[in-house]
Amino acid sequence: MQAYGFTHPGIAKALAHAETRGVDVEVILDKSNRSESYSEANFVANAGIRTFIDARHPIAHNKVIVIDEREVITGSFNFTRAADEKNAENLLILNSSTLAKRYLDNWHAHQVHSDLYSRTE
């Protein structure tokens, strides 16, 4: 997952549940999640999910989830409660291993310059 905003507890719990089932879950978040009081960064990191902060860019504005190297979820939808309950948002689910590979390649390109999130932040 790559996310700019990440304050949705339901999404965080779903990621943690997937991790406990043996799914390899990794997250890259925008640097604002270090100080955002409602960020789920601590929750997912404490659930054993490798969580990274991409501080190289003024804003790491990605909103992407790749599932099983086959499905891509993307769009304007930030992974926040406000996006879910209040905002006008769009979400696109793509079923294509070719596109998923391109999104995963992009994820890895950002992971290389991201810092592992410290749970004490």
Legacy VTK file of the C-alpha trace (Angstrom):
# vtk DataFile Version 3.0
C-alpha trace
ASCII
DATASET POLYDATA
POINTS 121 float
0.000 0.000 0.000
1.062 3.574 -0.670
-0.910 6.295 1.063
-0.893 10.011 1.596
-3.559 10.085 4.291
-4.017 6.996 6.437
-6.464 7.510 9.275
-9.120 4.882 8.515
-9.151 2.354 11.378
-11.119 -0.204 9.350
-8.502 -0.281 6.610
-5.721 -0.497 9.193
-7.460 -3.423 10.904
-7.978 -5.202 7.568
-4.258 -4.846 6.776
-3.321 -6.149 10.237
-5.715 -9.077 9.841
-4.172 -9.926 6.468
-0.705 -9.827 8.052
-1.801 -12.256 10.788
-3.101 -14.612 8.063
0.379 -14.697 6.545
-0.118 -12.124 3.783
3.007 -10.045 3.124
1.764 -6.515 3.831
4.010 -3.465 3.470
3.076 0.197 3.591
4.669 3.431 2.387
3.182 6.598 3.874
3.653 10.299 3.357
5.798 12.044 5.979
2.703 13.795 7.395
1.834 10.468 9.038
4.702 11.005 11.482
2.810 13.858 13.133
-0.831 13.264 12.134
-2.593 12.582 15.432
-5.052 10.124 13.868
-2.581 8.313 11.609
-2.785 4.535 11.675
1.017 4.277 11.168
1.644 3.169 14.755
-1.180 0.641 14.620
0.056 -1.135 11.489
3.714 -0.968 12.551
2.778 -2.491 15.914
0.894 -5.213 14.015
4.195 -6.265 12.462
3.633 -4.588 9.097
6.784 -3.106 7.583
5.900 0.560 7.393
7.967 3.176 5.585
7.881 6.969 5.374
8.555 8.574 1.994
9.939 11.999 2.902
11.841 12.568 -0.343
8.930 14.401 -1.960
7.089 17.515 -0.747
3.988 15.281 -0.701
3.911 11.514 -1.313
0.378 11.734 -2.685
-0.045 8.106 -3.765
-3.221 6.201 -3.011
-2.598 2.640 -4.107
-3.146 -0.892 -2.866
-1.803 -3.842 -4.855
-3.302 -7.224 -4.029
-1.756 -10.575 -4.980
0.288 -9.026 -7.806
-2.954 -8.912 -9.780
-5.375 -6.268 -8.502
-4.741 -2.551 -8.111
-6.932 -0.216 -6.083
-6.293 3.456 -6.816
-8.039 6.794 -7.294
-8.561 10.019 -5.375
-9.689 8.094 -2.277
-7.294 8.722 0.613
-7.392 5.908 3.146
-9.168 8.092 5.683
-12.490 8.069 7.466
-13.317 11.462 5.898
-12.831 10.031 2.397
-15.089 7.127 3.314
-17.837 9.078 5.046
-17.802 12.713 3.857
-15.815 13.517 0.734
-16.587 13.167 -2.949
-14.016 10.549 -3.975
-13.375 8.013 -6.686
-11.895 4.555 -6.483
-10.854 2.304 -9.326
-10.193 -1.429 -9.047
-8.079 -2.812 -11.868
-7.614 -6.535 -12.429
-4.412 -6.806 -14.448
-1.153 -8.479 -13.531
0.599 -6.248 -16.090
-0.639 -3.056 -14.413
-0.055 -4.514 -10.955
3.589 -5.149 -11.859
3.996 -1.529 -12.949
2.479 -0.300 -9.685
4.698 -2.693 -7.703
7.772 -1.453 -9.587
6.771 2.097 -8.635
6.225 0.999 -5.013
9.736 -0.488 -4.897
11.244 2.658 -6.457
9.755 4.696 -3.589
10.555 2.131 -0.909
14.275 2.380 -1.753
14.394 6.031 -0.694
11.943 5.715 2.206
12.826 5.318 5.876
11.550 2.474 8.007
8.945 3.949 10.340
9.867 3.880 14.002
7.002 2.953 16.286
8.270 5.506 18.780
7.755 8.410 16.365
LINES 1 122
121 0 1 2 3 4 5 6 7 8 9 10 11 12 13 14 15 16 17 18 19 20 21 22 23 24 25 26 27 28 29 30 31 32 33 34 35 36 37 38 39 40 41 42 43 44 45 46 47 48 49 50 51 52 53 54 55 56 57 58 59 60 61 62 63 64 65 66 67 68 69 70 71 72 73 74 75 76 77 78 79 80 81 82 83 84 85 86 87 88 89 90 91 92 93 94 95 96 97 98 99 100 101 102 103 104 105 106 107 108 109 110 111 112 113 114 115 116 117 118 119 120
